[in-house]
């Protein structure tokens, strides 16, 4: 078999082996059989909430086990076809088999990622907040770049993006913004972006062309669904109303429709201004507040769990600083991955799409870039 085909096979086997270990294969099959038996019991539906939890677990296990078996079977069939084609000297058929294995390897990696996103809220929609750090226009411009990047990243994954809150900078960029990203595993994919993002570049706003360092923080919080209960007391809330900022339009900027809620015990502050009515903005802001409180609780659990393991020997980028360096001649280096981009099509960050490198690289010249136009 060709070396190229063997490389794809090794990649598929590694992905399926990881899936089997993660699922604890034998235990997972026994558990699936138990869940199937419970579903057939009519008494299960006497408790709708418990029934929903059973169906959710059953669906997750069934999809993960079925996808693994399907990939393994398809790989075996394709390898057999490739070996027969090589024996008969049919190069065209061999090429087709290699292409099929490459597509299957990509599918295996995707299924592996989905299976590993098995956290309590990984499958939920997510809020993504961006706040410009100290540095005035520089940081606000960097915050807007991040906003555009995450919008395009979500859209390219087929997710729906809504702008919940937005505060423009005085000269350029944004002071803060909140996105609501709706899609499968939105929180699971985006949660590792939480932390401080640092940009080093030759400033387009500095007439002396000096190098500047800008900071912006990103927070990611899961949308609370029916399976998660977060209790918030009204007495713990401070609610303020104000006029929405933005492009304007009939009614939008003429009443105090925007809402800001402060959770006094934790100091968490959320705001919403995208809806026309104060009532709807308050409801959305409450959802955001519950998401923030729940995410804080998740982080406490993770920190408690990590404390049981050995001390870290390397920098963990989650919830810490992620750095990017913009250099002359459109060179972009992600200090987290060590990847250097020399062209718009290069991948800057393994978690995001190539448009990110293009947007960052082209900003070296100071030219305003519409990320939607970057291919």
DRENMI-326305 format. One record per residue (C-alpha): residue in one letter; residue number from 1; x, y, z. Coordinates in nm, 3 decimals, padded with zeros to 5 digits. Each point is the difference from the previous one (the first is absolute). Example, Ala and Ser with C-alpha at 12.3 -4.5 7.8 and 13.67 -1.06 7.14 Angstrom:
REM DRENMI-326305
 residu num       X       Y       Z
      a   1  01.230 -00.450  00.780
      s   2  00.137  00.344 -00.066
//
This chain:
REM DRENMI-326305
 residu num       X       Y       Z
      x   1  00.000  00.000  00.000
      x   2  00.121  00.349 -00.079
      x   3  00.174  00.194  00.274
      x   4 -00.259  00.276 -00.036
      x   5 -00.284 -00.245  00.051
      x   6  00.175 -00.159  00.296
      x   7  00.039  00.341  00.163
      x   8 -00.375  00.055 -00.027
      x   9 -00.066 -00.346  00.144
      x  10  00.231  00.066  00.295
      x  11 -00.179  00.328  00.064
      x  12 -00.340 -00.170 -00.005
      x  13  00.117 -00.278  00.231
      x  14  00.142  00.252  00.247
      x  15 -00.329  00.192  00.004
      x  16 -00.217 -00.309  00.050
      x  17  00.235 -00.138  00.265
      x  18 -00.030  00.325  00.193
      x  19 -00.377 -00.012 -00.035
      x  20 -00.011 -00.354  00.136
      x  21  00.217  00.091  00.299
      x  22 -00.201  00.313  00.070
      x  23 -00.331 -00.186 -00.014
      x  24  00.135 -00.296  00.201
      x  25 -00.128 -00.217 -00.283
      x  26 -00.126 -00.307  00.185
      x  27 -00.163  00.204  00.274
      x  28 -00.160  00.232 -00.256
      x  29 -00.158 -00.289 -00.190
      x  30 -00.141 -00.150  00.321
      x  31 -00.134  00.341  00.102
      x  32 -00.161  00.052 -00.342
      x  33 -00.176 -00.337  00.029
      x  34 -00.131  00.102  00.343
      x  35 -00.127  00.332 -00.133
      x  36 -00.170 -00.170 -00.296
      x  37 -00.180 -00.228  00.245
      x  38 -00.111  00.298  00.209
      x  39 -00.135  00.181 -00.304
      x  40 -00.221 -00.298 -00.080
      x  41 -00.148  00.018  00.351
      x  42 -00.319  00.208 -00.018
      x  43  00.031  00.102  00.366
      x  44  00.308  00.207 -00.084
      x  45 -00.221  00.274 -00.140
      x  46 -00.179  00.046  00.331
      x  47  00.287  00.235  00.084
      x  48  00.054  00.218 -00.312
      x  49  00.316  00.166  00.137
      x  50  00.167 -00.334  00.078
      x  51 -00.111 -00.133 -00.337
      x  52  00.164  00.292 -00.178
      x  53  00.328 -00.062  00.182
      x  54 -00.011 -00.369 -00.094
      x  55 -00.073  00.080 -00.365
      x  56  00.277  00.258 -00.009
      x  57  00.258 -00.246  00.137
      x  58 -00.125 -00.275 -00.229
      x  59  00.023  00.221 -00.308
      x  60  00.355  00.110  00.087
      x  61  00.123 -00.356  00.053
      x  62 -00.182 -00.135 -00.304
      x  63  00.142  00.269 -00.226
      x  64  00.357 -00.041  00.131
      x  65 -00.001 -00.381 -00.019
      x  66 -00.175 -00.006 -00.338
      x  67  00.236  00.257 -00.150
      x  68  00.306 -00.194  00.120
      x  69 -00.124 -00.331 -00.141
      x  70 -00.099  00.162 -00.330
      x  71  00.343  00.161 -00.042
      x  72  00.182 -00.325  00.078
      x  73 -00.213 -00.197 -00.245
      x  74  00.032  00.259 -00.274
      x  75  00.379  00.010  00.050
      x  76  00.024 -00.379 -00.029
      x  77 -00.208 -00.001 -00.320
      x  78  00.202  00.283 -00.155
      x  79  00.334 -00.161  00.088
      x  80 -00.116 -00.326 -00.155
      x  81 -00.105  00.187 -00.315
      x  82  00.336  00.179 -00.019
      x  83  00.193 -00.327  00.034
      x  84 -00.206 -00.165 -00.274
      x  85  00.049  00.302 -00.229
      x  86  00.377 -00.007  00.056
      x  87  00.011 -00.373 -00.076
      x  88 -00.185  00.062 -00.328
      x  89  00.209  00.308 -00.087
      x  90 -00.302  00.233 -00.007
      x  91  00.162  00.330  00.099
      x  92 -00.319  00.204 -00.041
      x  93 -00.183 -00.221  00.248
      x  94  00.294  00.018  00.239
      x  95 -00.014  00.380 -00.016
      x  96 -00.372 -00.010  00.078
      x  97  00.064 -00.228  00.298
      x  98  00.273  00.230  00.135
      x  99 -00.233  00.300 -00.034
      x 100 -00.273 -00.192  00.181
      x 101  00.241 -00.084  00.283
      x 102  00.102  00.365  00.028
      x 103 -00.365  00.105  00.030
      x 104 -00.062 -00.276  00.252
      x 105  00.300  00.112  00.207
      x 106 -00.139  00.353  00.013
      x 107 -00.337 -00.139  00.105
      x 108  00.163 -00.213  00.270
      x 109  00.178  00.305  00.141
      x 110 -00.328  00.196  00.003
      x 111 -00.188 -00.284  00.172
      x 112  00.283 -00.034  00.250
      x 113 -00.025  00.368  00.086
      x 114 -00.377 -00.017  00.040
      x 115  00.025 -00.305  00.223
      x 116  00.264  00.165  00.218
      x 117 -00.230  00.300  00.046
      x 118 -00.196 -00.193  00.259
      x 119 -00.001  00.261  00.273
      x 120 -00.317  00.095  00.181
      x 121 -00.060  00.307 -00.217
      x 122  00.228 -00.061 -00.301
      x 123 -00.293 -00.056 -00.233
      x 124 -00.174  00.326  00.095
      x 125 -00.010  00.335 -00.177
      x 126  00.241  00.256  00.142
      x 127  00.051  00.364  00.083
      x 128  00.336  00.149 -00.095
      x 129  00.103  00.330  00.158
      x 130  00.287  00.220 -00.117
      x 131  00.137  00.292  00.204
      x 132  00.274  00.236 -00.109
      x 133  00.283  00.036  00.251
      x 134  00.205  00.304  00.096
      x 135  00.150  00.177 -00.298
      x 136 -00.278  00.209 -00.146
      x 137 -00.045 -00.016 -00.374
      x 138  00.262 -00.272 -00.045
      x 139 -00.177 -00.248  00.227
      x 140 -00.343  00.098 -00.127
      x 141  00.113 -00.064 -00.357
      x 142  00.138 -00.340  00.104
      x 143 -00.330 -00.081  00.174
      x 144 -00.190  00.075 -00.320
      x 145  00.236 -00.225 -00.197
      x 146 -00.073 -00.283  00.242
      x 147 -00.373  00.065 -00.028
      x 148  00.010 -00.029 -00.379
      x 149  00.217 -00.311  00.019
      x 150 -00.235 -00.186  00.233
      x 151 -00.303  00.103 -00.206
      x 152  00.154 -00.138 -00.317
      x 153  00.128 -00.312  00.178
      x 154 -00.349 -00.083  00.123
      x 155 -00.161  00.072 -00.338
      x 156  00.247 -00.224 -00.180
      x 157 -00.096 -00.280  00.236
      x 158 -00.365  00.048 -00.091
      x 159 -00.092  00.163  00.331
      x 160 -00.238  00.291  00.047
      x 161  00.145  00.316  00.157
      x 162 -00.191  00.278  00.174
      x 163  00.151  00.323  00.133
      x 164 -00.148  00.040  00.349
      x 165  00.194  00.302  00.124
      x 166  00.240  00.244 -00.164
      x 167  00.184  00.312  00.115
      x 168  00.202  00.184 -00.260
      x 169  00.335  00.164  00.069
      x 170  00.051  00.376 -00.018
      x 171  00.220 -00.007 -00.311
      x 172  00.005 -00.358 -00.123
      x 173 -00.079 -00.352  00.109
      x 174 -00.224 -00.101  00.290
      x 175  00.009  00.028  00.377
      x 176 -00.199 -00.321  00.045
      x 177 -00.233 -00.235 -00.183
      x 178 -00.197 -00.316  00.073
      x 179 -00.087 -00.266 -00.257
      x 180 -00.258 -00.274  00.030
      x 181  00.125 -00.295 -00.206
      x 182 -00.257 -00.271 -00.075
      x 183  00.108 -00.334 -00.138
      x 184  00.096 -00.356  00.083
      x 185  00.274 -00.012  00.266
      x 186  00.039  00.379 -00.016
      x 187  00.116  00.024  00.361
      x 188  00.221 -00.306 -00.025
      x 189  00.190  00.142 -00.299
      x 190  00.022  00.359  00.126
      x 191  00.075 -00.046  00.371
      x 192  00.377 -00.031 -00.048
      x 193  00.005  00.358 -00.135
      x 194 -00.065  00.133  00.351
      x 195  00.287  00.215  00.122
      x 196  00.209  00.304 -00.090
      x 197  00.101  00.047 -00.363
      x 198  00.312  00.210 -00.062
      x 199  00.096  00.158 -00.332
      x 200  00.344  00.143 -00.083
      x 201  00.019  00.206 -00.319
      x 202  00.124  00.315 -00.167
      x 203 -00.285  00.236  00.080
      x 204 -00.192  00.151 -00.293
      x 205 -00.105  00.278  00.239
      x 206  00.356  00.101  00.090
      x 207  00.158  00.248 -00.243
      x 208  00.344 -00.115  00.121
      x 209 -00.081 -00.363 -00.094
      x 210  00.095 -00.130  00.343
      x 211 -00.083 -00.347  00.125
      x 212 -00.298 -00.020  00.237
      x 213 -00.138 -00.278  00.219
      x 214 -00.378 -00.023  00.036
      x 215 -00.213 -00.215  00.228
      x 216 -00.360 -00.117 -00.020
      x 217 -00.179 -00.253  00.218
      x 218 -00.237 -00.268 -00.125
      x 219 -00.255 -00.181  00.214
      x 220 -00.209 -00.298 -00.112
      x 221 -00.312 -00.111  00.188
      x 222 -00.249 -00.279 -00.083
      x 223 -00.364  00.081 -00.059
      x 224 -00.210 -00.158  00.276
      x 225 -00.250 -00.256 -00.128
      x 226 -00.276 -00.200  00.171
      x 227  00.252 -00.256  00.129
      x 228  00.187  00.259  00.206
      x 229 -00.156  00.185  00.294
      x 230  00.155  00.323  00.130
      x 231 -00.181  00.175  00.285
      x 232  00.036  00.379  00.017
      x 233 -00.168  00.206  00.270
      x 234 -00.153  00.333 -00.102
      x 235  00.135  00.157  00.320
      x 236  00.355 -00.069 -00.122
      x 237 -00.050  00.203 -00.318
      x 238  00.055  00.363 -00.087
      x 239 -00.180  00.088 -00.323
      x 240  00.078  00.318 -00.197
      x 241 -00.158  00.122 -00.323
      x 242  00.152  00.233 -00.258
      x 243 -00.033  00.100 -00.361
      x 244  00.141 -00.243 -00.251
      x 245  00.296  00.107 -00.212
      x 246  00.043 -00.094 -00.363
      x 247 -00.120  00.089 -00.345
      x 248 -00.329  00.131  00.132
      x 249 -00.332 -00.028 -00.175
      x 250 -00.358  00.047  00.108
      x 251 -00.049 -00.053  00.375
      x 252  00.339 -00.170  00.060
      x 253  00.184  00.303  00.140
      x 254 -00.302  00.200  00.121
      x 255 -00.083 -00.198  00.317
      x 256  00.195 -00.162  00.283
      x 257 -00.036 -00.346 -00.152
      x 258  00.351 -00.129  00.073
      x 259  00.044 -00.193  00.325
      x 260  00.304 -00.054  00.222
      x 261 -00.016 -00.253  00.286
      x 262  00.254 -00.026  00.281
      x 263  00.011 -00.315  00.210
      x 264  00.104  00.142  00.336
      x 265  00.141 -00.317  00.168
      x 266  00.237 -00.078 -00.288
      x 267  00.045  00.342 -00.158
      x 268 -00.096 -00.138 -00.342
      x 269 -00.138  00.267 -00.236
      x 270 -00.194 -00.073 -00.319
      x 271 -00.177  00.227 -00.248
      x 272 -00.231 -00.039 -00.297
      x 273 -00.122  00.258 -00.251
      x 274 -00.078 -00.188 -00.321
      x 275 -00.374 -00.043  00.064
      x 276 -00.256  00.275 -00.056
      x 277 -00.170 -00.027  00.338
      x 278  00.142  00.031  00.349
      x 279 -00.186 -00.317  00.101
      x 280  00.171 -00.211 -00.268
      x 281  00.341  00.150  00.076
      x 282 -00.046 -00.079  00.368
      x 283 -00.091 -00.363 -00.080
      x 284  00.307 -00.037 -00.221
      x 285  00.222  00.163  00.261
      x 286 -00.132 -00.244  00.263
      x 287  00.091 -00.290 -00.229
      x 288  00.349  00.143 -00.037
      x 289  00.033  00.043  00.376
      x 290 -00.098 -00.361  00.066
      x 291  00.249 -00.111 -00.265
      x 292  00.278  00.199  00.172
      x 293 -00.085 -00.144  00.343
      x 294 -00.015 -00.353 -00.136
      x 295  00.333  00.037 -00.184
      x 296  00.162  00.127  00.319
      x 297 -00.124 -00.311  00.180
      x 298  00.135 -00.222 -00.280
      x 299  00.338  00.169  00.030
      x 300  00.008 -00.066  00.375
      x 301 -00.068 -00.368 -00.064
      x 302  00.276 -00.019 -00.261
      x 303  00.248  00.175  00.228
      x 304 -00.087 -00.237  00.283
      x 305  00.046 -00.299 -00.230
      x 306  00.331  00.127 -00.141
      x 307  00.133  00.053  00.352
      x 308 -00.004 -00.377  00.042
      x 309  00.239 -00.047 -00.290
      x 310  00.373  00.067 -00.018
      x 311  00.120  00.357 -00.027
      x 312  00.003  00.141 -00.351
      x 313  00.332 -00.003 -00.181
      x 314 -00.109  00.220 -00.289
      x 315 -00.213  00.307 -00.059
      x 316 -00.370 -00.078 -00.036
      x 317 -00.158  00.245 -00.238
      x 318 -00.356 -00.038  00.123
      x 319 -00.095  00.301  00.217
      x 320  00.349  00.148 -00.048
      x 321  00.177  00.221 -00.254
      x 322 -00.007 -00.085 -00.369
      x 323  00.245  00.205 -00.203
      x 324  00.029  00.102 -00.365
      x 325  00.283  00.193 -00.163
      x 326 -00.044  00.202 -00.317
      x 327  00.328  00.058 -00.183
      x 328  00.087  00.185 -00.322
      x 329 -00.070 -00.165 -00.335
      x 330 -00.320 -00.159  00.129
      x 331  00.155 -00.253  00.236
      x 332 -00.225 -00.114  00.282
      x 333  00.118 -00.223  00.282
      x 334 -00.223 -00.162  00.258
      x 335  00.219 -00.034  00.310
      x 336 -00.226 -00.275  00.135
      x 337  00.041 -00.239 -00.293
      x 338  00.324  00.136 -00.145
      x 339 -00.163  00.014 -00.344
      x 340  00.118  00.280 -00.227
      x 341 -00.224  00.113 -00.284
      x 342  00.158  00.146 -00.313
      x 343 -00.313  00.013 -00.216
      x 344 -00.371  00.060  00.054
      x 345 -00.078 -00.367 -00.054
      x 346  00.228 -00.129  00.276
      x 347 -00.152 -00.121  00.323
      x 348  00.084  00.215  00.299
      x 349 -00.185 -00.191  00.267
      x 350 -00.102 -00.363 -00.009
      x 351 -00.329  00.087  00.167
      x 352 -00.098  00.264 -00.254
      x 353 -00.017  00.031 -00.377
      x 354  00.261  00.150 -00.239
      x 355 -00.196  00.326 -00.024
      x 356  00.145  00.087  00.342
      x 357  00.354  00.008 -00.134
      x 358 -00.110  00.203 -00.300
      x 359 -00.177  00.261  00.209
      x 360  00.292  00.039  00.239
      x 361  00.266  00.006 -00.268
      x 362 -00.168  00.261 -00.212
      x 363 -00.040  00.231  00.298
      x 364  00.380  00.051  00.009
      x 365 -00.039  00.273 -00.259
      x 366 -00.267  00.176  00.206
      x 367 -00.258 -00.057 -00.271
      x 368 -00.353 -00.073  00.120
      x 369 -00.090 -00.355 -00.098
      x 370 -00.349 -00.142 -00.044
      x 371  00.050 -00.353  00.121
      x 372 -00.299 -00.118 -00.200
      x 373  00.199  00.075 -00.316
      x 374  00.301 -00.202  00.112
      x 375  00.015 -00.345 -00.158
//
